[in-house]
Amino acid sequence: MNLERAHREQYLPVEELASYTHSTITADRFTSRRFLDEEWESLWPRVWLMGGRASELEKAGDYICKDIGRDSVLLVRGRDDTIRAFFNVCQHRGSQLQFAGNGQMRSIKCP
């Protein structure tokens, strides 16, 4: 697959994509740092990624903190029962707001 072309065009034409569906995936695809970097640059930021299950955030203030790729993400159920996702970083000081795991909080505060 021509990743430079796909990155440039933001998509791969269907005709070209079809030619890759039955090709063999070589081991370097799973071990190559270059391929990983290209995926994080051109693929994963454009698709939905699962950070957790809604059932893990039952009550207002419940949170999940996960590292997804190069980013730490904070998922929180609000008082209005809406689940929101934030980059896990204080905009004021640039420090991490929560550490990995899950729990319960009253508000999101700068440490």
Summary of the structure (lengths in Angstrom):
residues: 111
radius of gyration: 18.5
end to end distance: 45.0
largest distance: 52.0
contacts: 232
relative contact order: 0.12
helix: 29%
strand: 21%
